[in-house]
Amino acid sequence: MDEDKLLVLAENIGKLKKQVQELTTQAETIKKLEGPQGIPGKEGKQGKQGPPGLQGPQGIPGSQGKEGPAGAEGKAGVDGVSVVDAKVDFDNSLVLKLSDGTEIDAGQFNVGQSGGNVSVIQQYAGPTTTVSATEPASPQIGDIWYDIS
């Protein structure tokens, strides 16, 4: 009788194994099935700030941008002042008359270089005043040249 019970038990275990196998297959099939899209859920809370990342490499320079439109015309500038006349006064002083009517007495001068119609006048260590019919050889910013041609 014990053998009969063992045979029935073995038969039931075989049936259970077969059912378990079928259920496993069905579960795997169900996992593979996709249903319709559900409605969106509520937005979650803002997450914590992550740590700063490493600095990336320098990017390549971009191309030159297009030229912009021309700007509006500027206001007219103030008229400049120029030398309109020069003379060597009776006391060997150079007197310059400017276009705005101002006269400048540059004082007595020592002739530094002379020759022909050229006189280079230098009263102090600073700008040079040249009175000539030809342009100075190497003028500096601030120098004055009076053209007598």
C-alpha distance (Angstrom), angle and dihedral (degrees) to the residues before:
residue distance angle dihedral
M1 . . .
D2 3.71 . .
E3 3.75 89.0 .
D4 3.79 90.7 54.5
K5 3.79 90.3 52.7
L6 3.79 90.6 49.6
L7 3.77 91.7 51.1
V8 3.81 91.9 50.0
L9 3.80 89.6 46.1
A10 3.82 91.5 49.6
E11 3.79 90.2 48.5
N12 3.83 91.2 50.5
I13 3.82 91.2 47.6
G14 3.82 89.3 52.2
K15 3.80 90.3 51.2
L16 3.82 91.0 48.2
K17 3.81 91.5 50.0
K18 3.81 89.4 51.4
Q19 3.83 90.8 49.6
V20 3.82 91.4 47.8
Q21 3.83 89.5 51.1
E22 3.81 91.0 50.1
L23 3.82 92.0 47.6
T24 3.82 90.8 49.5
T25 3.81 90.5 51.5
Q26 3.81 90.8 48.3
A27 3.83 91.4 48.4
E28 3.82 91.3 51.5
T29 3.81 90.1 48.9
I30 3.81 90.8 50.2
K31 3.82 90.8 50.5
K32 3.81 89.5 55.5
L33 3.80 94.3 50.9
E34 3.81 117.4 95.1
G35 3.74 120.6 -153.5
P36 3.81 127.3 -155.5
Q37 3.82 119.4 -65.5
G38 3.77 111.3 -84.0
I39 3.78 125.3 -136.3
P40 3.81 115.1 -83.4
G41 3.75 116.2 -93.6
K42 3.80 127.4 -129.1
E43 3.80 117.8 -73.0
G44 3.75 112.1 -96.4
K45 3.79 127.0 -124.7
Q46 3.79 120.6 -82.5
G47 3.77 109.9 -89.5
K48 3.78 124.2 -126.8
Q49 3.80 118.8 -84.3
G50 3.75 110.2 -94.2
P51 3.80 122.8 -134.5
P52 3.82 116.8 -83.4
G53 3.76 115.2 -89.6
L54 3.78 126.4 -126.8
Q55 3.80 118.3 -85.9
G56 3.76 112.1 -96.9
P57 3.80 124.7 -129.4
Q58 3.82 121.5 -81.0
G59 3.78 111.1 -84.7
I60 3.78 122.9 -126.7
P61 3.84 116.2 -96.1
G62 3.77 115.2 -92.1
S63 3.78 124.1 -121.7
Q64 3.79 121.9 -88.2
G65 3.77 111.9 -84.1
K66 3.79 123.4 -123.4
E67 3.78 117.9 -84.2
G68 3.76 110.8 -96.4
P69 3.79 125.1 -126.7
A70 3.79 119.3 -78.2
G71 3.77 114.1 -90.4
A72 3.77 125.1 -118.5
E73 3.77 116.7 -80.1
G74 3.77 111.1 -90.8
K75 3.76 127.5 -123.1
A76 3.77 117.8 -83.1
G77 3.77 111.0 -92.3
V78 3.77 126.9 -123.7
D79 3.78 113.3 -88.2
G80 3.76 112.3 -99.1
V81 3.78 125.2 -122.9
S82 3.77 120.1 -120.9
V83 3.78 137.6 177.9
V84 3.80 108.9 -98.6
D85 3.80 99.2 173.2
A86 3.78 140.0 11.2
K87 3.77 132.7 -172.8
V88 3.75 139.8 172.4
D89 3.76 106.1 -123.2
F90 3.81 126.7 -141.5
D91 3.83 91.6 -90.6
N92 3.82 93.1 52.9
S93 3.82 91.1 -100.6
L94 3.78 120.1 143.2
V95 3.80 111.0 -127.1
L96 3.81 117.7 -167.3
K97 3.80 122.8 -164.4
L98 3.81 114.5 -153.3
S99 3.81 129.1 -150.8
D100 3.80 90.7 -110.9
G101 3.82 90.6 59.5
T102 3.81 95.5 -102.5
E103 3.80 117.7 137.1
I104 3.80 119.7 -151.0
D105 3.78 120.1 -160.9
A106 3.81 102.0 -155.0
G107 3.80 89.2 -170.3
Q108 3.75 130.3 -126.8
F109 3.74 114.5 -32.5
N110 3.72 138.7 -156.8
V111 3.73 115.1 -132.5
G112 3.80 104.6 -119.4
Q113 3.80 98.0 179.9
S114 3.77 126.0 4.8
G115 3.73 136.0 174.9
G116 3.77 133.5 141.4
N117 3.79 109.6 -29.5
V118 3.83 95.7 -16.6
S119 3.78 125.8 100.3
V120 3.80 120.6 174.5
I121 3.75 110.7 -160.7
Q122 3.78 123.3 -164.0
Q123 3.76 116.6 173.4
Y124 3.83 97.2 171.6
A125 3.78 140.9 -5.5
G126 3.77 98.7 -68.6
P127 3.79 139.4 63.1
T128 3.81 116.6 2.2
T129 3.80 124.0 -130.7
T130 3.81 115.0 -147.2
V131 3.80 123.3 -169.0
S132 3.81 109.5 -168.9
A133 3.77 148.3 118.6
T134 3.83 90.7 -117.5
E135 3.77 129.3 56.7
P136 3.82 119.2 -98.2
A137 3.82 115.8 -93.9
S138 3.81 97.6 -125.2
P139 3.81 113.2 3.8
Q140 3.78 120.7 -169.3
I141 3.81 128.8 -147.9
G142 3.81 108.3 -80.1
D143 3.83 94.9 25.2
I144 3.81 118.0 130.8
W145 3.80 123.3 -139.0
Y146 3.75 120.6 -172.6
D147 3.79 110.8 -162.5
I148 3.79 110.6 -146.4
S149 3.80 96.6 177.8
